[in-house]
Amino acid sequence: MKPQLKYPILACAIAQAFSLNVHAQEQNGQPIAEVVVTGARAGLERAAVGGFSESSLWETPASISAIDRTRMQDLSIRNATEAMRYDASVSDAYNAVGYAEQFSIRGFALDNNYSYRKDGFAIPGDTQIPLENKERIEVLKGLAGLTAGIATPGGIVNYVTKRPTNTPLRSATVEVSERGTLYGTVDLGGRFDDRRFGYRINAAAADLHSYVRGANGDRQFVSGAFDWQISPDALFQVDFDYQHKAQLTAPGYQLIRNEVLPSGVSARLLLNDQPWARPVDTRDTNLGLRFEYKLADGWKALVAANKHWFKRNDYTAFPYGCSNEGAGYYPGFCSNGDYDVYDYQSEGERKTPWGLQAMLQGRFATGALRHELTVGASYSERHDSFGDYVYDLVGYSNIWHPLDTPHAGPDRVTGPVFERRSDQESALFAQDIVTITPQLTLHGGLRYVETKRRDWEDDRPVVHTAGYVDSKDSFLLPSVALVYNLNRDWNVYGSVSHGLQHGGIAPMETSNENQVLEPGRSKQFELGAKGSVRGVNLSASLFQIRQGLEYTDPNRTVAVVVDGDTVQRHPYVRGGRETHRGIELSADGKLASNLQAGLSLMALNTRQDGTGDPTIDGKRVTDVPGVKSTAWIEYAVPQVPGLKVDANWQYSGKKAFDVENRVFVPDYHVFGLGAAWAMKLGVTKVTLRARVDNLFDKFYWRDVTPALGGYLLPGAPRTFRVSGQFDF
């Protein structure tokens, strides 16, 4: 969308919000109900991510955090990266500006295809997942094999869609941030004259000017959600959304000589800054359906489906290696800061996952035992299409003295694009929550999963005849937990669960590039406690998670033929295992009538073993801090009605850069401040907000990864934002 058209469209949407407000007033002959936005505690009382329906977090034997729409507004959260900073168990995992928001939970990097969920259905995490039409973000920490099937052992992130409101909702927000990013959104909700029908409309647009100079772009978004109460017992829901985003991505740094951290670099420098660089362009569309029918008292049937369309044209002036010094370093930058620049292109990438789930849920008793039973079946498919990417050396630049690299050579074209990978997942599942005594509850469940996968393997770099390779596996994933209520305010639980995840895909520059490893199982033990003291919610959990270790083996080389040349590369393998043992603590709530606060802390011990390689066994898992914590506090100033101020602090311990633990990135502290002032202008409530992140402008490495040869991503420098929210 052209820049000159983008903001008129948003302005029209805001004007429409006013017109709908006036029309509603004329229809009813009275002012609509005031929409009041107030602070809410960080821990929601219910969430859907811990089971097969919304359940009490206090009674759910799992570690779950959630952030709702009100909190997202109060903290000016515009994307998932900003939301996850308030949960110490979640970290970035090659979360590059302008690319995809990727996270790890409990030290396990999430799977872009299966760990991100929209209303429980897997959607690609290959771009920024829009929040404008999301009511809350739920994070399940730990195995999700029973409820989600395939997912990495760290957990899942579930985005819950906004639904129609019973009273008219008219809200608009405008914001200026970073180096001049302009953002605007509208949120419209209510019911039609026939109140069986409800609607929720969201639209947004942004002109992006990231703190990384030159990583500019734009984004447009629109969504709709509609409810039809067919009868008192039958409810039909549908929702859709569309997003387009185009932004130059900011790739990370490599080690100097593949030995030491770069020094004296700027978080504002764009290594992708070349005259011929193009933005990563993504388009994604989602359609969701849900039908719920009450069969009898305490019994209901649910059928839901979701279809997602994702398309990406991926371009980067990619920094990798050093050919200007001696025999060169691959990976690694030169001693003087030089690095090779590659023209990377991958056009026409597509992912089209869809899923269907049917469930029967009910309550009954057998003697003194009370049951909450769920039985169901699910089916999902995912089809990935992509072509042979372009990855050609075109010159070099420097991290301290950037250079323009001419885009010499013939035109480069990705291709051919066709379906290279497809997955099918069929499942039958059952869960019974049995109340044995008023104090003791047993949660037992079993999921049978059958997976089918088809992968295209060509003769570069793996030497064999091109063609499809089919695989089929089946698994039983049990889960059992006991919850004991100590009193009305405290309970303790213990759980054992199994998980399943697809094998990792061998990354670029490995000898088995693009090959997919076999599926792997994981196992988790967890002990936890949840309670409340004078309005403050408290929780603690001890856990151990174990799975096979996947890594690029630095001590093995394989000769492969690439473009007619024989080169030595390391294989991507699964060998040995990784074990994560940790403790999570959280507290949030009101300390006084005008004071609320929250704390999240995770201490995590990770260990690699069983590979038989002394340079790897006994070492820490990469990109995982030993301790991570975050805290925030909010104070409502009594002398100024409507004024609230807040502060936040984040700490991350040092992290290993590589599987051999040769290099660690240091720990860091980051602070932020914010303020919000709510007032009434006539019938309109106005909330003005201001925020500064990284108050002391600290340089730190927020994210490291051994993938793609190993990269480091700096944290954002000091950034500002101001916004106004108008509720009509």
N, C-alpha and C positions, 0 to 999 in steps of 0.2 A: 504494500500500500504506500502511495507517495506521501511524503511528509505533509504536503499542503492539504491533503485530504483527511489525514488521520485525526487531527484535532477538531475540525468541523463535525466529523461523525460523532466524536465523543460529546461535543457541545450539544448536538442534537439529542443525544441520549439524556443529557442532564436536563435539557429543556423539556423533554418528554416526561421526566420525573416530576417536574413542576406541573405540567398539564394534567398528568394522571392524578396528582394530588388535588388540584382544583376540581376535576371532574368527580372525584370521589366525594368531595365536600358538597358539590351541587346535588349529587344523587341522594345522599343521605340527609341533606339539610342540616348537618351539624359538623363541627370540626372532627377530624379523625383523631383517633387515640394517639397521644404523644408517644414517640419511640424514644425510650431512655436507654442510653448506653452507660452501664456502670461497671465497676471493677468486679472481677470474679476470682475466686481462688483458682490456683493453677490446676489442682487435682479435681477432675470431674468425678461425679458420683457414679456415672455409668459410662460404659463404652462398649462398642461392638467387637473390638479386635480380640478380646480374650475368650470368645466362644462363638456360638452360632446365632446369637442375637444380643441385643443390648443387655448387659448384666451389671450388677453392682460391682464396682472395683474393689470394694471392701471384702466382698465374698469370693472374688475370683482368685484362684491360687496361681497367680502369675504376676510378674513385675510389669506394670503398664503405666505409661504417662500419656497425658492428653492435653492439648492446648486448644481452647475454643475460640470462636469468632470474636468475642468481646476482648479476650486477652490479646489476640492478634491485632485488634484495633488499638488497644491501649499502648502496646509496645511497638506500633508502626511496623508490624511484620508484613512484608510483601512477598516473601518466598520462603521455601522450606529451610534454606540455609540459615536464615535469621531465626526461624522458630527452633531449630535443633540446638542452637547455642545454649538454650536453657535446660537441656538434659545432658548430664555429664556422661551418660552411657552411650551417647551418639557422637560420632566424630566424622569429619570429612574424609572422603576416600577418592582421591583425584577429582576433587570438586573444582574444576577450572572455570573461571569467569567466562561467560558467554557460551559454555558448552552444556554439560548435563550436571544436575545436582545429584551427587553420589555420596552415600554415607556408609559408615560402618556402625554396628551396634555390638557392644561387648567385645570389640576388637575384631569382628568378622565383617569383611566388606560385603555389602548387600548385592544381590544378583539383580542386574538391571531389568531382567525379564520376568522375575517372579517375586521379588521382595517388596515391590511397590504396588499398593492395592488401592483401588477406587471402589468403595462400598463392598470390599471383600474380594473383588475380582482383580487379577493381575493385569497391570498396564505397564508399558515400557517406561523405564526411568531414564530415558536417553535425552531428555530435555527438561526445562523447568516446568514442573507440574503446577498448573495455575491454582491459586488459592481464592480467587474472587468468588467462586461458586462452592467453596468448601466451608462447612459449618465447624469442623474441627479436624485436627490431625491427631491420630492415635498411634502410639508406638508400643508394640509388643516386644519386650526384651527377652530373648530366649527362643527356644524351639517352638515352631508353629506347625509341626507336622500334622497334628490332629485336625486343626481347623483350616489350614491353608494348603496342606499337601506339600508340594515342592516349594522350598524357600531355604535360603542360607540359614545356618544355625544361630546367627546373631539375633534374628527376629524379622519383623515386617513393619512397614510404615503404611498405615491405612488412612486414606483421605475420605472423609464422610461428606457427602453432597448436601448442600442446603436444600430445604424443602419449603413449600409454600407456607406463608404465615397466615394465621387466623385473622389478624388485624392488618390494616394497610401499613406497608413499610415503604418509605421513600428516603433513600440515603445516597449521598454523593460525597466523594473524597477527592481532593486534589493535593499533590505533593511535589516538592522540589527537593532533590537530594544529590549527593555525590558532586560531580563536576557540572551539574546542570540537568540531570535527569528529570524529565517532566512526566508525571504519572497522574492519571485520572481514572475513576471508576464509579459506576452507579450500581445500586442494589435496590430492586423493586420487588415487592411481594404483597400478597393478599389473596382475596377470593373474589370470584365473579358474582354477578347478581344471583345466579344459581350457586349457592354456597357449597354444593357438592364438588365444585371445580375450583382448584386453587392454582396459583402461578408463582414463580420466582424467576426473575430475569436479572442477569448480571452482564455488564459490559465493561471493558477496560482498554486503555491504550497507553503506551509509554514510548517516549523518545529517550533512548538509553545512552547515557554518557558515564561509563564506569569510572571508578577511581583509577583503573589502569588506562593511562592516556592512549586513546586511539581505539580501545575496545568498545566501539560505539555500535548502536543498532536500534531496532524498534520492535515493538510487540503489540499485537492486537488480540483481543479475546472477547467472546460472546457466549452466553450459555442460557439455557432455559430448563426449568423443572416444573412439571405439572402433575397434580393429583386429581383423581376422580374417585369419589366415595360412591361407588356403584350402589351399595346398599349398606345398612349398618354393619353387615358382616363381610363386605367385600371392598377392597381398596386396590386401585390400579395406579401405578406411578410410572412416569417416564421422564427422562432427563437427557439432555444433549449438551455438548460444548464444542467449541472450535477455537484453536489458537494458532497464530502464526508468529514466529519469532525469527529474526535475523540479526546476528551480532557477531563481530569478530571475536574469536576466542583468544584467551591469554594462556598459552602453554607455559609449562614450568621450566625450572632450571635443572641442569645436571651438575654433578660434582666436578670440581676442577681436577683434571687428570684422573677422574674417577677415584679420587682419594679424599679430598677435603671439601668442606662446604664453601660455596662462593661467599665473598665478603664485599661490603661496600656497594651492594646492589640495591635497587629501588623497587618497592612493591608497585610503583606506578609505571614501571617500564614494560612495554608490550614487546615481547620477543617475536611476535607475529606481525610486526610493523614493517611491511614491505609495500611498495607502490602497487604491486599486483595482487596483494592479499584480498581475499573475499570473505564475507561473513558466512558462518555456519547458518544455514537456512532450514528451519524445521516447521512442519505443519502437522498438527495432530487433531483428530476428531474423535469424540466418544459418544456412544449411544447406550443408555441404560434403561432396562425395563424391570418392573417388579410387580407381582400380584400376590396379595395376601388375602386369605379367606378363613374366617372363623367357622370351624366345623361344629363345635359344641363348646360348652363351658370348659375352659382350660385347654382346649385343643385348637390348633390352627395349622394350615398348610401354606407354604410359601414357594413361589417359583420366581426366579430372577435370572436375568441374562445381561450380558454386557459385550459390546463390540467396540474395538479401538482400531483406528487407522493412524499410522505414524509414517511420515516421510521426511527424509533428511538429505540435504546436499552438504557434504562435509568438506571444508577447505581449510588448510592451515599452511602457513610458511613455517614448517616444523623444525625446531632446533634439535639437532642430534649429532653428537660426536665432534671430533676435532681432527681434521686432516692437515692442519697447518703447522704441526709441531712433531718433528721426528717421524716415528712410525705411526703416529696418531693415537687417539683414544676413542674406543667405541664400546660402551658409551663414555661420556665425559667431555667437558669443555677444556680448551687449551689454557696453559698457564697465564697467558696474557688476556684471557677472556674471550678469545675467538671461539665461534661455534659454527658448524656446518648448517646450512639452510637447505631444507628439502621442500620441494613443491608436493604437498599431499592433497589429493583430490579423491573423493568417493561420492559420486553422484547417484541419485536415484535409489538410495537405501530405503527400504520399506519394511515395516513390521505390521502384521494384522492379526493380533490376538483376539479371540472371542471365547466366552465361557457361558455355561448354563448350569444352574443349580436348583434342585428341588428338595424341600425339607418338610417333614411332618414333626410337629412339636406338641407335647402335651404333658399334663400333670395327672398323676394317679397315685394310689396307695396300695401297698401289699402288706396287710397287717399293720404293724407299727412303723413300717418304712414308707417314707414319702419319696416319690420319684419325679424328676424333671427329665423327660426323655426327648432326645432329638435323633431322628434317623433320616438319612438322605443320600442323594447321589449327585455327582457333578461330572461334567465333561468340559474340557477346554482344548483349544488348538492355538498354535501360534505358527505363522508363516513368515519367514525372513527372506527378503530378496536383496541382493547387493551384487555389485560387479567387482572386477579386478581393479583394485585401486591404483592410482598413480602415486609414485613415491620416488621422485627423481632429485638428485643433488643438483642444485643450481648456483651455489656460491657459499659465501660465509658472511657473518656479521660479528658483533662484539657486544658483550653485556655491559661494558662501560662506555663504549663509543660506537653506537649503532651505525650500521652501514646499509645503504640501499643495495640490494642484490638484483642485478638485471635478470629478467625472466627470459633467458635465452633458450633457443632450441625450438623444436616443432611443437605445435599444439598437442596438448596431452588430453586424452579422453578416457574416462572410466568405461569399463565395459567388458563383456556384455553383462547386463543386469538381468538376473533370473533368480528363481527361488533356489536358495542354497541350503536352507535349513528349515525343517518343520518339526514341531512337537505335538504330541497328543497325550493328554492325561485324563484317564478315567478313574473314578473313585467311588467307593461306597463307604459310608461312615456312620457311626453311632456313638452317642454319648449319653450317659445316664448319671445325673446328679442325685445321689441318694442321701436323704437326711436320715441318719441312723438314730441319733438322739438330738435333742434341742441344741447340743453343743458340738456334735460331730457330724461332718458331711463328707461323703466319699464322691469324688469326681473320677469317673472311669470312662475311657473312650478308646475306640479303635478305628483306624482308617486303612482301607485296602486301596492301594494305588497301583495302577498299571500305566506304564509310560511307553510310548513309541517315539522314536526319533529317526529322522532321515537327514543325513548330511552329505553335501556335495564335496568331494575331495578331488582336486585337480593335481596335475603333475608338477606344480611349483609351489613350494619347494619340496614337497614330499614326492619321492620318485616312485610312481606307479601309474597305472592307467586311470584316467579321470572317470568319475562316475559317482553314483549315490551309494552310500553305506547306510544300511538299516540296522537299528538295534531295538531291542525290546526288553523291558525289565518289569518286575512286579515286586511290591514291598508291603509289609504289614507295619503300620506305625502305631504302637500302643502309647497310651498316656494314662497315668493314674496319679491322683493327688488326694491328700487328706487335709481338711480344714477343721481346726478346733477353735471354738469361740471361748476365750478365757473369760470374757464378760461382754457387756453390750458395747464396749468401746475398743476391744482388742481381740484379734485372732492370730493364730499361727498356722502355717501350712508347710507341707512337704510334698514334693512332686518328683516324678521320674517320667521322662518323655523321650521319644525318638523322633528324629527328623530325617528329611531326605532332600538332597540338592543335586541338580545336574552338575556334571563335571565342568571345570573351568575350560575356557577356550584359549588355546595357546596364542599369546599376543604376537604382535609384529616383531620381526627380527629374531624369532626363535626357529629352531630347526624343524619343528612340527607346526608351524604357523597355521592358525585357523582350525586345527584339529580340536575335537571336543573330548575331554577325558570322560571316563565312565562315571555314572551316577555314584554318589557316596552317601553313606549314612552318618548320622551324628547322634549323640546321646547326651542328655542333660539331667543333672541332679540339682534340685533347688530347695532351700529352706528359707522361709520368709515370715515376716510379722507385719501386721498393719493395725493401725490404731489412731486414736484421736485424743488430744489433751487440750482442753479449753479452747476448742475451735481450730487447733492446729493439726493437720493431717500428717501422720508419720508413717513411714514404711522402711523396711530393711529386708535385704535378701542376700543369701550366700548361694553361690552357684558354681558348678563345674560343667563345662561343655567340652566335648572332645570330638574331633573329626580328623580325616586324612589331611595331610599337609600338601598343598599344591604350590609349586614354585618353579622358577626358571633356574635350573641347576647350573651354578657357575663353575662347577668342577668337571663338567662333561662337555665335550664338543662333538658335533656331527658335521660331516662334510655334506653340503647340499649345493645344488646347481641353481643359480639365480641369474636369469637373463644370459645364459650361456657361460657364466663364470662360476667357478667352484669357490665357495666361501665356507668358513667355519662358524657354526652357530651353536648356542646352548639349547638343549631341549627343555620344554615345559612339561613337568612330570608331577605325579602324586606319589609321594614316598614318605613313610613314617607317619607321624601324626602331630597335630598341634592341640594343646590342652590349655584352656582358659579357665582360671579360677579367680573368682572375684567377690567383692562385696559392694552392694549398692545401698545408699542411704538417701532418703529424701524427706523434706519437711516443707509444708506450705500452709498458709492460712493467716488469719487475723491475729496479730499480737495485741492490738488495741483497736478501739473503734475507728481510728483514723490511720492505722498502721498495719500493713501486711507485708509478708516476706516469704521467700522461698529459698530452699537450698537443695542442691543435687550433687551427690558425690559418688564416684566410683573408684575403687582401688582394684587393680587387675594385675594378676601374675600370669604371663603367657610363656609357654615353653614349647620348643620344637624338639622332637626326639624320634628315634626309630628309623632314621634314614641310613644309618651306618656311616655317615660322613661326619667326622669330628669337627669340621668347620661349621656345621649347621646344628648338630645335636646339642641340646642344652642351651641354645640361644633363644633370645626373645623373638616373638613374632613382630614383623615390621609394622610401622605406622600405628603402634598401640602404646599410649602412655601408661606408665605404671599407676599414676594417680591423675584424675581429672575431676574438676569441681566447678560449679557455677552457682552464683547466689545473686539474688535481687531483693530490693526493698523498696516499698512505695509508701509515701506519706501524703495524706490529705491535709493541706495547710488550713487550719481552722480559721485563721484570720482573713483568708481570701476564699470565699465560697466558690467551689468548682475547680480549685487549683490543686493538682497533684504533682508531686515530684518523685522521681525514682532514680535509683542507681543500680548498676549491675557489675559483677566481677566474674571473670573467667580465669581458670588456671589449668594448664596442661603440663604434665611432667615430660621429661625427655622421651624421645621415640627413636627406635632403630630404623635406619635408612635401608639396610639390606639384610638378607637372610643370614649372612655371616656375622652381622653386628660389628662390622668394621667402623661404621660411622653412625653417630647419633646426632639428632638435632636437639638443641637445648630446650629447657622448659621455658614457659612464658606466663606472664600475668597481663590481662587486658581489662580495662575499666571503661564504663560508659555512663552517661547521665541522660535523663529525659525529663520532660515536663508536659503536662496537659492541662488546659484550662477550658472548662465547659461553661457555656453561658446561653441565655435565651435572647434571640433577636426576633421579637414578635412571636409567631407560632413556630419558628424554626430554632432548633437546638444546634448550636455551633460548638464544635470542640477543636481548639487549636492545639497543635502538638509540635514539639521541637525535640530533637535528639542528637546527641553526639556520641559516636562509637570510637573506640580506641582513643580515649581522652588524651593520653600522653604521647600519642603518635609513635608507639613502639613498633620496631621492626621485629618480626618473628616468622618462623616457618610453621604455618598452621597445618600443612598437609604434605606428607611424603609418601612415595610409592615405589616399589621395586619394578613395577610394570613398565614395559616399553623401554627398558634399559635403566630405569630409575629417574624419578623427577621430584623436584621440590617446588611447592607453591607457597609464596609469601602470603601472610595475612593482610587484610585491608589496613591502610594507614588511617589516620584520623579522618572521619567523614561526618558530614552534617546532613540533617534533613528537617524540613518544616512542612506541616500539612494542615489542612482544614477539612473537617468532616461536618457535613450539613444534613441533619435529620429533619425532614419536613413534616 
